[in-house]
Amino acid sequence: MRTDKAEAAPGVAAVYTAKDIPVNEYGLQIPDQPVLCGPGSSKPYTDIVRFIGDQVAVVVAQTEAQAEAAVKLIEVDYEDLPILADPKAALRSDAPILHPDRGDTNVCVHYKIRKGDVDAAFAKADVIVEGQYYTPVQEHAYLQPEAGLAYIDEEGRVTIESGGQWTHADRETIAHALGLPDEMIRIIYPAIGGAFGGREDMSVQIVIALAAWKLQQPVKIIWSRRESMIGHGKRHPITINAKWGATKDGKLIAMENELIGDGGAYMYTTNKVLGNAAITSTGPYFVPNVKTDVYGLYTNNVPSAAFRGFGAPQALFMAELQMNKLAEKLGIDPVEFRLKNALRDGDTMGVGTPVPATVSIVECIEAARDKFGWKKLKTKKKKTDSHIVRGQGFATGFKNVGFSFGYQENCWAKVEIHGNGKMDRVVVHHAGAEVGQGTHTVMIQMAAQVLGISEDKVELKTSDSATQGNPGSASASRLTFMAGNSIKGAAEAALKKWDLEERPAIAEFKYLAPRTTPFDHDTGYSMPNFSYSYVAQAAEVKVDTQTGHIRVIRIVSADDVGKAINPDLVVGQIEGAVVQAHGYAILEDYKTKDGRVLTDQFSTYLIPTILDIPESVESVLVEVPDPNGPWGARGLGELPLLPVAPAIAAAIHDAIGIWIDAFPFTPERVLRALGTIR
C-alpha cells in the first residue's frame, strides 16, 4: 500500500493504515476484525480483506472534499483469494478457511439441543410435516447513517460522540484497539432516531478516536448511505430444515430442526443471535422431544449482526409455518391448534428447563383471536370471481428479555433529591441509550412514580461513560426492565435518606437480574433467560394473482408488556415494529453477488413508505405482570416484529392455496409460486 501521494495532497493532515493501530483488532463478542486491513499490523492475518466493506486506510483532511480526493490517490495491491459467499459451501471440508487463526473450520457457532427421544416420537406420530425455509438479509435503514465526532476533553480523555447502544462496551472496545486504559476513553451518546441492533457493533468510532488522539484535534466523520449499506452488519439470513410430528388429536410430540446461518466475514453477535434462534425454533409451544442443530458460518458476505428480534424472526418463520401446515393436515383450526400446544406455567422448553416467570402466550392468542374476529372471518365465504383474493393468517412468537446464557445481567443508576422541606428537583443519572424508542421518557416517569412527584421536577442526565456507571445495552428488549429496576432501586434508597433528612439525598443502585446458565455442550440443557415476552398476531391480505402484488389490509397484534409504563409509547413501538417487519416480509430484497452488494441505495433496496404500510395496525395490550419486572413490566421493543412474516405467509396461503416458504414475498416470488412465470 502506497499513501505518499495522499499524504502530500492539499488539506491532508494524516493518513493512517494498519501499522498505525496499536492493537489492530476489535469485536463485540470476539476480536476477530481488523480496524484497518493491511500489512504491518501488530496482529496476524489482518492483511486479509474479508468483505466488501473492510477498511484499509483513513484520510484526515480539512474538508470532506479534500479527504475524498486524497483517498483516490492511495494505491493498494490486492491478491485475489477465493470468494466464499454460500454458507452451505463454507461447511464443506474443502472450503477455504477465512479465519485460519481461529481453527481449521468456517463454523463459528454450533449449538445442539437434545430433549427426549425424537426418533421414537416420530414413529408414534400420526402426522409429520417437513419443510425447508429461507429468511433473507435485512438492512437496518435507520434515519441517520453512521457518524461521529471525536476530540480531547478538558481532562485529556479521548471523547467520542456517536450513536450507539452500550456506552461502556464501546469504551472498552475503543480503549483496547488504541492500547489505552478504559478511563482515557469517554463515550457520549446523543439521542438518535433508530438503531435496531445495528449500532451495537463498531463503525466509525475507533478510527475517529485514533485520529483525534494522534492529532490532538477534533475529528468528525459521516458515512454515506451507500457506505452504511455495504459497511455495517445486517440481519442474519438463515436456511432452515424442519421435520415436526403430531398426534391425530393435535398434540405436538416431536421436532427436528437444522438452522444454517450466514455470519458473514466476522463474528459480530452471531453466537448470541443463533443461540436465540435455537431457543425460539420450537415456537412458544410444549413439545417433549426436540433435536436441533444450529450452525453459524463465516463467509465473505457483509457481516451479520444484531437486528430487532435477534434470531427469533427467522426461527419463528419456520416454526409458525410448520404449525399452520400441521393444523391444515390435521384439519384443526390453526388458532385452536396453537392453544392446544401453547406453553403454560411449569412447562419445560426445548432446552429442558421450565419457562421462567409467568407464561402468557395463551392470553395473547385469545386476545388477538377475539380482536381480529377470527372465527367470523374464517367462516365467511370468499369471492372467487376476481383476480384479487383475500386471506387471513395467524402466528405467534416469544422473545427473551435481557442478556442470556450465563451473563450476569446488571444495570446502574443514581438518583439525587434536592430541596429543603420539599423536593424541588430530582436528578436521575443513567447511561442507557436513547435510540428512538422513548426510554428516556419512561425513565423520568419511573423516578417520578417512586418519589411521588410530578415529572417536570425530574432532570435526566444520560449516556456519558465518564460520569455514569454501566447501564448495559439498549438491546435485548431489556432497557425498560433493567433501567426501571435500577432507577426504582436508586430512587427508593434516596427516598430513605430524604426521610432521614439527608440533604441532598443521593443514592446509587445496581440491579442484578436472576441468574441464567449457558447451553450444555451436548444437550443444550440450560436456563438461558430469566424472562420472556409473548405475542400473537392475525393478518389479512389481498393478493393480486395477475401482478403478484401483496397488500396487507390489517394486522392485529396482541403483545404482553407486563405493565404498560407509557401506553402511547407501547402502541408506537408495536406500530413501528409491524411496519418494519412488513418491509422485511414484503419489500426489502438485499441482493449480493460474490460478496458484492447490488442493492446499496434506497433506490434499489426498497423500504416501506406511507403508501406501502398495512392499512390498519391494531394494538392489543396484554398485561400479565412479570414478577421481576418494575411494576410488572416486560420488554417490548422487539416483540411485535416477530410473527409478522409468518402471519402474512399464512394469509397468502389462505388466499391462493400455496405455501411460499421463502421471503420477501415480492411480486416475482408470488408469480413463480402461482406458476405464472418461471
BAPA-550249 format. One record per residue: residue in three letters; x, y negated, z of N, C-alpha, C in turn. Coordinates in steps of 0.1 Angstrom, whole numbers, plus 5000, padded with zeros to 4 digits. Each point is the difference from the previous one (the first is absolute). Layout:
BEGIN
ALAXYZXYZXYZ
...
END
This chain:
BEGIN
MET500850125000499249885000500949885000
ARG499749904991500849884999499149885003
THR500349925010499249895004500749864998
ASP501250004995500849884999499349894992
LYS499350034989499349904992498849945008
ALA499350095007498949955008500549915012
GLU501150045006500549925011500449864995
ALA500549994988500449874994498949924994
ALA498850055000498949934993499549885009
PRO499449904993499649885007499050035011
GLY500349945012499150005011500150135009
VAL500850094996500150135007500949985013
ALA499450045011500750005013500750135003
ALA499550114996500650135003499350114991
VAL500750114998499550124994500450115009
TYR499150085005500350115009499750144993
THR500850095003499850144995500250105011
ALA499950134997500050105010501249995010
LYS501249954995501149995009499949905011
ASP499049914998499849895009499150035012
ILE499350124999499150045010500750085011
PRO500149955012500850075011499650145002
VAL498750035000499550145002498950024989
ASN500450054989499249994988498950125000
GLU499149995009498950105001498949945008
TYR498850054997498849975008498950094997
GLY499050005008498850084998499250015013
LEU498749994999499150005012500150135008
GLN500150114993500150135006501450065001
ILE500750004988501450045000500749904991
PRO501349975002500749904992500550064987
ASP499250034990500450064988500049914988
GLN499849875002499949914989501149895001
PRO500849984989501049895001499349874999
VAL500649905007499549864999500349964986
LEU501250024995500449974986500750134995
CYS499650044988500750124994501349954993
GLY501050085001501249964993501350065007
PRO501149984994501350055006500549915011
GLY500950065008500749925010499250005013
SER499050085002499250005012500650075011
SER499549975012500550085012499350135001
LYS499050034992499350125001500150084987
PRO499950145001500150084988498850004992
TYR500150024987498950024990499249874998
THR500549895004499349874998500249954986
ASP500850064992500249954987499050064990
ILE499150085005499050064992498749925000
VAL499549964988498749934999499050114999
ARG499050015009499150115000498649964995
PHE499749874999498749964994500149874994
ILE499049964992500149884991500149875009
GLY499550015012500149885009501249995009
ASP500950094999501249995008500849874996
GLN500549935010500749884998501650025001
VAL500749934991501450024999500849875003
ALA499449885000500749885003499149895005
VAL500549915007499249885005500749884996
VAL499349914993500649874996499349895009
VAL500849925006499549895008500449874993
ALA499049924996500349874993499149895005
GLN500349884996499349885004498550004996
THR499850054988498650014995499750144995
GLU498750024999499650134995500450024985
ALA499949904992500450014986501550034999
GLN500949945009501450024999500350155004
ALA499350055010500250135005499650104989
GLU498849974993499650094990500950004988
ALA500649894997501050004989501350075003
ALA500449995013501250075004499950155000
VAL498850055004499750145000500350064987
LYS499749934989500250064987501450014996
LEU500949935008501550014997500750115007
ILE499350075008500650125007500050114991
GLU501250074999500250114991500150135008
VAL499250104997499950125007500250124991
ASP500950095003500250124992499250125007
TYR499150064993499250115005500450134993
GLU500050105008500150144994498650075002
ASP499550044989498650065000500150135007
LEU499050025009499850125007498650064996
PRO499850135002498750064997498949935008
ILE498949984994498849945007499150115005
LEU499649985013499150105006498849925004
ALA499050014992498749935002498950085004
ASP500150135000498950095003500350075013
PRO499249985011500350075012500050155000
LYS499250064991500050144998501350054994
ALA500649924991501350034995501149985010
ALA499749915009501049985011500150115010
LEU499050095000500050125008500850114995
ARG500350004987500750114994501550015005
SER500550125000501350025005501149944991
ASP499749984987501049944991499849854998
ALA499249935009499849864998501249925005
PRO500349894994501149925005499649955014
ILE501049995009499849965014500249855001
LEU499049935004500049855001500749955012
HIS500150075011500749965012500950115004
PRO501150024994500950115003500649995014
ASP500049885006500549995014499050055010
ARG498750034995499050055010499650144997
GLY500850084993499850144998499950034986
ASP499750134997500050054986498650024995
THR499149925005498650014995499449864999
ASN499049984992499349884999498749995009
VAL499850115007498950005010500449925012
CYS499449895002500349915011499150035012
VAL498850074998499150035010499350144997
HIS499950095009499250114999499350035013
TYR498750005000499250035012499250124998
LYS499850085010499250125000499050005011
ILE498850044996498950025010499550154999
ARG500150075011499550145000499150025012
LYS498750024997499050025011499250124996
GLY499950105009499250124997500650094989
ASP499150074994500450104990499249974987
VAL500649924991499349954988499750114991
ASP500950104998499750114990498850085005
ALA499950035013498950085005498749924999
ALA500149875002498849924999499449994986
PHE500949984990499650004986499350134996
ALA500550115006499450134997498550015005
LYS499749925010498649995005499249894994
ALA500649924992499249884995499050054990
ASP498849945000499050034990500249904988
VAL500649895002500249904989501449955002
ILE500749994988501449945000500049904989
VAL500649885003500149904990501549964999
GLU500550014988501449964997500049884991
GLY501049915002500149884991501449945001
GLN500449934990501249924999499649854999
TYR500649915008499649865000501249924999
TYR499849884994501149904999499649875004
THR500749935009499849875004501149914996
PRO499749884995501049924993500849905009
VAL501049944994500749885005499049895002
GLN500249925010499349875001500949895004
GLU499949884994500749885003499349935011
HIS500849945010499449935011499349874995
ALA500549934991499449884994499649905010
TYR500949985011499649905009500249864994
LEU499349905007500049874994501449944997
GLN500850005010501449954998501050114997
PRO500849984989501150094998501049985011
GLU501050095000501050005010500849875000
ALA500249935011500749875001500549995014
GLY501049915001500649975013500949895001
LEU500249955012501049895003500950055011
ALA501349984998501050035011500849885003
TYR500449995013500849885004500650045013
ILE500949915005500750025013499249915010
ASP499550065010499249915010501049935009
GLU499449935010500849915009500850085009
GLU499850135002500850085008500950094992
GLY500249984987500950074992499550134995
ARG498750035001499450134996499649994985
VAL500250114993499550004986498550025001
THR499349914995498549995002499450034986
ILE499150095000499350034987498549985002
GLU499449924992498649985000499450064987
SER499350105002499550084989498850085004
GLY499150044991498950085003500550145004
GLY499450065010500450135005498950065009
GLN500350125005499050075008500550045014
TRP501449995002500550045013501349925002
THR499949905008501149915002501350075005
HIS499850085010501250065006500650114991
ALA499350074992500550104991500849924989
ASP499549894995500749924990501349965006
ARG500049955012501249955007501150115001
GLU499650115004500950115001500650044987
THR499250014989500450044987501049904994
ILE499749875001500949904995501349995008
ALA499950015013501250005008501050114996
HIS499450124998500850124997500749974987
ALA499349964989500649984987501149895001
LEU499849905008501049895001501150025010
GLY499950115007501050045010500049905012
LEU498849945003499949915011499250065011
PRO500249955012499150045011498649954998
ASP499050085005498649964998499749865004
GLU500649955011499749875005500549894991
MET500850034990500449904991499149984988
ILE498950085000499050004989498749955007
ARG499349914993498749955005499050014989
ILE498950065003498950024990498849925004
ILE499549924991498849925002499150034988
TYR498750045004499050034989499049884999
PRO499949954989498849914997498850094998
ALA498849955002498850074997499850004985
ILE499850124994499950024986498750074996
GLY499850004987498850064994500250144995
GLY500250095008500050144996501350075001
ALA500050125004501250095001499750144996
PHE498950065007499550134996501150115001
GLY501049985008501150105001501249964992
GLY499849924990501149974990501149915006
ARG499849945011501049925006500650065012
GLU499850135002500750085010501550014997
ASP500350024987501450024995500649874996
MET501350005000500849884996499849974985
SER500149874997500049964986501149894998
VAL499749885004501049894998500849975013
GLN499650055011500549955013501550025002
ILE500550114996501550035003500849914992
VAL499749984987500949924991500049855004
ILE498849955004500049865003500749985014
ALA499850105009500849995013501550004997
LEU500450094991501450004997500549874994
ALA499349944991500449884994500049885010
ALA499049995009500049905010501150015010
TRP500350135003501150025010501349974994
LYS500350044988501349974993500249854997
LEU498949944995500149864996499749905011
GLN499450055011499649915010499149894995
GLN499150034991499149914994498650074998
PRO498949925000498750064997500050064986
VAL499350114999499850074987498650054999
LYS499449994988498750054998499950084988
ILE499050084999499850094988498550034999
ILE499550014987498750034997500050104988
TRP499550125003499950104989498949964990
SER500250024988498849994990499150125002
ARG498849994995499150115001500650134993
ARG500749984989500650124993501050065009
GLU500949925007501050055009499350085011
SER498949955005499350075011499550134995
MET499550004988499350134995501050104996
ILE501349974997501050104997500950025012
GLY500049915010501150015010499650045013
HIS498750025003499650045013499150115000
GLY499850075012499350135001498549994996
LYS499550124996498650014996499450125008
ARG498750014997499350125007500550134993
HIS500150105009500550134995499150074990
PRO500450034989499250094991500250155005
ILE498950075001500150145006499250094991
THR500650124997499350114993499750105011
ILE498750045000499550095011499450124994
ASN500450125004499350134997499350045013
ALA498750044998499250045011499250124998
LYS499850085010499150125000499350005013
TRP498749995000499250005012498950114999
GLY499750055012499050115001499049975010
ALA498750044998498949985009499150135000
THR499250015011499050115000498749954994
LYS499150094997498849974993499149915009
ASP500250005013499249925008500649865002
GLY501149974992500549865000501149975010
LYS500750105005501149975009501350024993
LEU500949895002501350014995500850105008
ILE500850094993500850095007501450014996
ALA500449944989501450014995500349884991
MET501249955001500649904991501450034997
GLU500449994988501450014996500349884991
ASN500949915004500349884993501549994997
GLU500349954988501449964997500049864994
LEU500849915007500149864995501449974996
ILE500249954988501349964995500049854998
GLY500749935008500149854999501249954994
ASP499949904992501149934993500549895010
GLY501250035006500549905009500849894993
GLY500350014988500849904993501450015004
ALA500849894998501450015000500550005015
TYR499349955009500450005014498950045010
MET500450035012499050055010498949915003
TYR500349875003499049915005499350065011
THR498650024999499350075011499450134995
THR500650074990499450124994499850115011
ASN501050015009499950105010498749985009
LYS499749885003498849975008498750004992
VAL500149954988498850004991499550144998
LEU501050094996499650144997499650085012
GLY500649965012499550065012498649975003
ASN499649884997498649965002499150074989
ALA500550014988499350084990499750145004
ALA501050065007499950145004498950015011
ILE499949905009498950015010498749984994
THR499849904991498749974995499650094988
SER500850094996499750094988498950105003
THR499750015013498850095004498749925001
GLY500149874998498849925002499650005014
PRO499049925004499650005014499150125004
TYR500550124997499250125002500750105008
PHE499250095006500650115008500150124990
VAL501250055000500350134992501050085008
PRO499750135002500850085008501350054994
ASN500149994986501150064994500649904989
VAL501249965002500649904991501450044997
LYS500349984987501450014995500349884991
THR500949925004500349884992501549984999
ASP500549974988501349964997500149874994
VAL500849915005500149864995501449974996
TYR500349964988501349974995500149854996
GLY501149945004500449874995501250014992
LEU500149944988501150024991500649864997
TYR501450004999500749894995499950014984
THR499749884994500049994985500649874997
ASN500149974987500549874996498949894998
ASN498950035005498949904999500149905011
VAL499249894999499949905010499750075013
PRO500749965011499750075013498550005003
SER499650105007498650005005500149965015
ALA499049935004500149935013498650005008
ALA500049945011498849985007499049934992
PHE498750045000498949934994498850035008
ARG499249915002498750015008499450144998
GLY499950075011499550145000501150105002
PHE501349974995501250075005499950154998
GLY499750044988499950154997498650065001
ALA499249945008498650055002499149984987
PRO500149894993499149994988500350114990
GLN501350044999500350114990499550135005
ALA500350035012499650135006498550025000
LEU499349895004498550005001499450014987
PHE500649954989499450014987499850154997
MET501150085002499950144998499050065010
ALA500149975013499150075010498549974997
GLU499749884997498649974998499450054987
LEU500950014989499550074988499850155003
GLN500950065007499950145004498750025008
MET499749915009498750015007498849994991
ASN500049914991498949984991499850124991
LYS501150054995500050124991499450125008
LEU500550025012499550115008498549995003
ALA499649885003498649975003499150034987
GLU500549964988499350034988499950154997
LYS501150075003500050144997499150085010
LEU499949955012499250065010498549964999
GLY499849894992498649954999499649935013
ILE500949945007499749925012500249854997
ASP499249925006500149864999501449965005
PRO500849924993501449975005500049935013
VAL499049925003500049935014499850115011
GLU499050094997499750105010501250095002
PHE500750034989501250095000501149935009
ARG500149874999501049935008499650005015
LEU498849985003499550005013500250145007
LYS499950104992500150145005501550035004
ASN500949934993501450035002500849895007
ALA499449895003500749885006500650035013
LEU501249945002500650015013499249955011
ARG500050075012499349955012501150005011
ASP499649935011500950005011500550145004
GLY501350015002500550135004500450094989
ASP499649984988500450084988501549984998
THR500650114995501449994996500149954986
MET501049924997500349954987500950114992
GLY500349974988500950094992501350025007
VAL500549915008501350015007499950085013
GLY498750055003499950105011499649945013
THR500049875002499749945013498749934999
PRO499349985012498749935000500149854995
VAL499049964993499949864996500049915012
PRO500949905001500149915012498849915001
ALA499849955012498949905002498750054996
THR499149914995498750034997499850014985
VAL499450104995499850024985498749954996
SER500049924989498749934996499750024986
ILE500550104993499850024986498550034998
VAL499450075009498550034998499249875000
GLU500349925010499349875000500249924987
CYS501250004995500249934988499350064988
ILE500050134999499350064989498549975000
GLU499450015012498649975002499749864997
ALA500949915004499749854998500149974985
ALA501050054993500149984985498850064993
ARG499650125004498950074993498749925002
ASP499849955012498749935002500049874994
LYS501149925001500049874993499950014985
PHE500650104994499950024986498750054995
GLY499350075009498750064996500350124992
TRP500950095004500650114992498950094995
LYS499250055009499050114995499049944990
LYS499649885003499049944991500649984986
LEU501349955000500649974987500350134992
LYS500450105008500450134994498850074994
THR498949985005498850074995499349934989
LYS500449874997499449924990500450054986
LYS499150024991500350054987500849904992
LYS501050064994500949914991499449984986
LYS500349894995499649974986501150064991
THR499650074989501050074992499949954985
ASP499249894998499849964986500949884997
SER501049985007500949894998501550045001
HIS500949934993501450035002500649955013
ILE499249925007500449955014499350105010
VAL500850075007499550105010500649965014
ARG499150035010500449965014500350135008
GLY500849985010500350115009500449955014
GLN499850095010500349965014501150105005
GLY500849955008501150095006500249975015
PHE500650095007500249995014501450055004
ALA500749935009501350045004500349955014
THR500950065007500449965014501549995001
GLY500449965012501449995002500449985015
PHE501250015003500549965013501549964999
LYS500449935010501349944999500649985014
ASN501350035002500649975013500149865003
VAL499949975013500349865005501450015007
GLY500949914996501350005006501050094994
PHE501249995004501150084996499950145006
SER500750094993499750145002501350095003
PHE499850135001501050104999501149985010
GLY499649965013501050005010500549865004
TYR499849904991500549875003499249945012
GLN500649945009499349945012499549874996
GLU498749994996499449884996500049905012
ASN500449874997500149905010499849864994
CYS499649915008499749864995500249905012
TRP500649894997500449905010499149874999
ALA499749945011499349874999500449925013
LYS499949874999500249915012498849905000
VAL499549975012498949905001500449905011
GLU499949874997500249905009498749925003
ILE499749985013498849925004500549875006
HIS499649894994500449875005498849925006
GLY500349925010498949925006500250005015
ASN499249925007500049995014498850075006
GLY498949935002498850065006499350094989
LYS500149974988499450074989500950034989
MET499750104992500850034988499949904989
ASP501149924998499949904990500550054986
ARG501050095001500650054988500650145002
VAL499750094990500650135001500850024987
VAL501250065002500950024989500250154999
VAL499850064988500250144998501150024990
HIS501050085004501250034992499850144995
HIS500150014987499950144994500649994986
ALA500850104996500749994988499350084989
GLY498850055002499350074990499749924988
ALA500250064988499949924987498649984996
GLU499849884994498749964994500250014985
VAL499450104994500150034986498649994993
GLY499249915004498749984994498950085007
GLN500350075010498950095006499349935011
GLY500549895005499349935011500450035014
THR501150075001500550055013500249885010
HIS500549894995500349895010498749955006
THR498949994992498749965005499650105011
VAL500150124998499650115010500849995012
MET501349974999500949995012499549895009
ILE499649884994499549895008498750045007
GLN499150074993498850045005500250095012
MET500950104999500250105011500649935012
ALA500949914998500649935012498949925007
ALA499249934992498949915006499050095007
GLN499750124995499150095006500550045014
VAL501250045001500650045013500049895010
LEU500349884996500249895009498749925003
GLY498950034992498849935002500049864996
ILE500749964990500149864995499650004985
SER499849874996499649994986501350014991
GLU499850044988501150034991500849884996
ASP499449885001500849884996501049975011
LYS500050065011501149985010501250094998
VAL499950104990501150094998500949964989
GLU501249995003501149974989500750134998
LEU500350034987500650124996501449974994
LYS501050065005501449994995500450144995
THR500250004987500150144993501350014992
SER500350134998500950054990501449934999
ASP500750005012501349955000500850105009
SER501050074994500750105007500949945010
ALA500449874999500949945010499349975013
THR498749995001499349965012499050105005
GLN499850104992498950105003500550145000
GLY499450095008500350145000499550074988
ASN500350135000499650084988498550035000
PRO499449964989498550034999499650134993
GLY501150064993499650104991499549944987
SER499650094991499749954986498549974999
ALA499849904990498649984996499750114989
SER499850125005499750114991499450115008
ALA499750114994499450125007498749975007
SER499349904995498749965007500249985015
ARG501149955004500450005014500049875007
LEU499949884993500349885006499049955010
THR498750014996498949975010500150095012
PHE500250124998500150105011501249975009
MET501149994994501349995008500149865005
ALA499849904992500149865004499049975011
GLY498850054997498949985010500350055014
ASN500650125000500450065013501149925007
SER501049964992501149925005499549865005
ILE499249934992499549875004499150015012
LYS499250105000499150035012500850025012
GLY501050084999500950035012500749885005
ALA500649924991500749885004499049895005
ALA498849994995499149905005499550045014
GLU499750135002499650045013501149985010
ALA501250034997501149985009500249855003
ALA499949914990500149865002498849955009
LEU498950054998498849965007500250045015
LYS500650115003500250035014501049905007
LYS501049964992500949895005499349875002
TRP499149974991499249885001499150005012
ASP499450115003499150015011500849995013
LEU501450035000500849985011500649865000
GLU499549914992500449864998501449984996
GLU500550094992501349984993499749914988
ARG500849894999499849914989501349964993
PRO500250014987499150084991500150155003
ALA499050074996499950145002500550074987
ILE501150075001500650064988500250155002
ALA499650084990500250145001500350064987
GLU500850105000500350084988499450145002
PHE499750074989499550135001500450084988
LYS500450135002500350094989499150115000
TYR499150024991499050114999500750124994
LEU499850115007500550134994498850094997
ALA499950044988498950084996500250155005
PRO498950084999500250145004501150074990
ARG500750095006501150074992499450084989
THR500850024990499750094989501250094998
THR499950104991501050104998500250024985
PRO501250044996500350024986499550144995
PHE499950024987499750134995501050105004
ASP499550125004500850125001500550034986
HIS501350034999500650024987499450114992
ASP499550115007499550124992498550004999
THR499349945010498550015000499349874999
GLY500749895002499449875000499249975013
TYR500050095010499349985012500549875007
SER499049925004500549875005498749925006
MET500349905008499149905003500549874993
PRO499849984987500749904993499549865002
ASN498849985005499449875002499249995013
PHE499949885006499349985012498549954998
SER499749974987498749954997499750004985
TYR498750024997499649994986498849914998
SER499849954988498849934997499350084989
TYR498749984998499250094991499149914991
VAL499850054988499249924990499250104991
ALA498949954996499250084989499449894991
GLN500050044987499549914990499150074990
ALA499149924994499150054989500249904989
ALA500050044988500249924988499050034990
GLU499649894992499150024988500749934989
VAL500150074988500749954988499150014988
LYS500349924990499550024987501150044991
VAL499750104991501050044990499549984986
ASP500749934992499749984986500650114992
THR499350094996500550124994500549974985
GLN499749884995500549974987501449935001
THR500249925010501249935001501050055011
GLY499450085009500850065011500249915012
HIS499349885000500249905011499250055012
ILE500649985011499350035013499749865007
ARG498849995005499649885007499550055014
VAL500749955010499650045014498949905004
ILE498850065003498949925003499949975015
ARG500350105008499849985015500950095007
ILE500649955011500850095009499549965014
VAL499650115008499749985014501250065008
SER500549925009501250055007499749995015
ALA499950125007499850015014501350035007
ASP500549905008501450015006499949995015
ASP500650105007500049995014501249915005
VAL499749895005501049905004500250015015
GLY499350095007500050015015499349885006
LYS500549884998499449885005500449894990
ALA499049934994500349894991500449885008
ILE501349975001500449885008499549884993
ASN500150004986499649884992499250064988
PRO498750015001499250074990500249954986
ASP500149864999500249944987501350054993
LEU501150015008501250044995500050154996
VAL499250085008499850144997499450024987
VAL498949934997499350004987500949964989
GLY500849905003500949954989501150114997
GLN500550075010500950114998499450114992
ILE498750035003499350114993499949964985
GLU499549884998499749964986501349994992
GLY501149955006501349994993500550134997
ALA500050105010500550134997499250074989
VAL498749995000499250064990500449954986
VAL500149874999500449944987501450054996
GLN500950005009501450054997500050154996
ALA499250085006499850144997499350014986
HIS499049914998499350004987501049984988
GLY501049915002501049984990500950124998
TYR500350065011500850135000499350114993
ALA498750015002499250114994499649974985
ILE499849884996499449974987501049934990
LEU500749915005500849914990501550015000
GLU500650025012501449985001500850124994
ASP500749984990500750114992501549964998
TYR500850045010501449965000500750104992
LYS500649964988500650094991501549985000
THR500750124999501450004999500550104989
LYS501249984995500550104991501550015003
ASP500550125003501450025004500549905010
GLY499149985010500449915011499849854997
ARG499749964988499849864997498549975001
VAL499749885006498649965002499549934988
LEU498950054995499449954988498949905003
THR499550005012498949915004500649915011
ASP500849904996500749925010499549865001
GLN498749984995499449875002498550025002
PHE499349905005498650025002499250004987
SER500749974989499350014987499950144996
THR500950095005500050144996499650095012
TYR500249965012499550075012498849925005
LEU498950064998498749935003499550025014
ILE499849895007499350015013498749944999
PRO499050045009498749954999499849855002
THR499249944991499649865002498650005006
ILE499549885003498749995006498950074991
LEU500350004987499050074991500150154999
ASP501050055007500350154999499650075012
ILE499949935012499850075012498650065002
PRO499850095009498650055002499049895002
GLU498850034995499049905001499549975014
SER500150115008499649995014500950095009
VAL500549945010500850075011499249985013
GLU499550105006499249995012500850075011
SER500349925011500850055011499150045011
VAL500350115006499350055012501050025011
LEU499949925011501050015010499550105011
VAL500850115000499750115010500949975011
GLU499550005013500949975011499950115011
VAL500950094998500250115010501349975007
PRO500049955012501349955006501150105001
ASP501249964997501250085003500449975015
PRO500250115008500249975014501349935003
ASN501050004990501249935002500149874993
GLY499049974992500149874992499549885009
PRO500549884997499649895007498549974998
TRP499250005011498649994999499450114991
GLY500750114998499650114992500349994985
ALA500749904996500349984986500950114994
ARG499750034988500950094992500649924988
GLY500950054993500649934989499150014988
LEU500049904991499050004989500749974987
GLY501149934999500549944988500150094988
GLU500350125002500250104988498750084998
LEU499250015010498950105000499149994988
PRO499549884996498950004989500650034986
LEU501350004999500650034987499950154997
LEU500050095010500350144999499150084991
PRO498749995001499150094993499449944987
VAL500549884996499349934988500250094988
ALA501350034997500250084987499250134999
PRO500050085011499350134999498449975000
ALA499649905006498549975000499649964985
ILE500949924994499749964986500150134991
ALA501050085002500150124992498850095001
ALA499550015013498850085002498849944992
ALA499949875001498949934993500150014985
ILE501250004994500250024986499550144996
HIS500450105009499650144997498550015000
ASP499449935010498550005001499449954987
ALA500649904994499549934989500250094987
ILE501250054998500350074987500250155001
GLY500050055013500150145001501450064998
ILE501049915001501450044998500949955011
TRP500850095005501049965011501249944993
ILE500449885004501349954995500949995012
ASP501150084999500850035011501349915001
ALA500149904992501149915000499449864997
PHE500749905006499549864997501249924998
PRO499949874996498849924999499050054990
PHE498749975002498950044991499949904989
THR501049994992499949904989499150054989
PRO499549914991499250054989500650114992
GLU501350004998500650104993499950145007
ARG500350005013499950125007498650065001
VAL499049915001498650045000499650064987
LEU500449934989499650054987500750144997
ARG501250015004500750134999499250115007
ALA499649975012499250105008498750034993
LEU499449914993498750024993500350074987
GLY501250014995500450064988499849914988
THR499849875002499849904989501349984993
ILE501149995007501349994994501050105006
ARG501150024993500950105005501349935005
END
